[in-house]
Amino acid sequence: MKQGRLQRAKTLLTTEQSVKSIALNLGMTPSAFSSAFKRQTGETPDEFRIRQRQGLCDIPRHGVVEVRDRGSNENVPACARM
C-alpha cells in the first residue's frame, strides 16, 4: 500500500465506516486491506481504530502492561497515563 493510500486509510478509520467499506473505497478486498495495513503499521485496522479512539495514536505503542510496569507516570505521555 502506498503512503497516500495508507494516510487515506488512517483518516477513514477515524470515521464510523466499516473496515470492509474502507477497503472497497480504496479498491482493495477487506482481507488484502487488513494484511497490507498490518504489514505497514504493525497493527490491524481494528487495533488502530481502538487506539485512535483511546487517544493513544500520537505516542509510540505502549501496551497496558508496559505502561503499568514503568511504575511512575512521570515519563509516560499524559494520554497514556492510567
N, C-alpha and C positions, 0 to 999 in steps of 0.2 A: 504494500500500500504506500503510495507516495505521500510526502509530507502534507501537501494541500488537502488530500483526501482524509488523512489522519486528523488534521485540525478540524475539518468539517465534521468528522465523526464525533470528536470530543465535544464540539458545540452542540450537535444534535443529541448527544447523550445527556445533556443538561435539560432537555425538554421531556415531555411526557410520551414521546413517540416510542413505540416498541423497538427492540433491537432488530426484529425482523423488518419492520418498516424502514429503519435507518439503513440496514444492509441493502434493501431493494432500492432505496433512494440513491445509494452510492454505486448502484449497478453490480452488486455482489449478492451471492446467496448468503443466508444467515450464517451458515457453517463457515464459509470462506471468510466472511467478515470477522467473525469471532476469532478464528485462527490467526488471521493477519493482525488484528488488533492486539491480541495477546503476544504474538511474536514481537511486535514493535514496542509495546508498553510494559510487558511483563505481567499484565493483569487482564482479566476478561472484561468485556464491556459492562457486565453487571457489577463486577468489583469496582470498576472505575466510577460507575454511577453511584454506588453506595458511598464510596469515599468522597465523591463530589458533594453529595447531599450532607455528609457529616462535616464538611468544611475542611477536609484534610488534604485536598489536592495541591495546595501550594507548598507543601512540605515534603521532604523525602518520605518514602513509605516507612511508616513506623507501625508495627503490629502492636496490638494492645499489650501483649506480654512484654515486648521490647520497651515500650514506654513505661510500663509499670516497673520493670526491672532497673530502670535508671535511678530509681529512688527519688531524689529531689526533682521537682518540676522546674527548677531554675533554668536548665539548659534545654528544655523541651519547648518548642514554639507554643504560644498560648492556645492556638486552636487544637493542639494535640493533648493538652493537659486534661487530666481526668478529675 
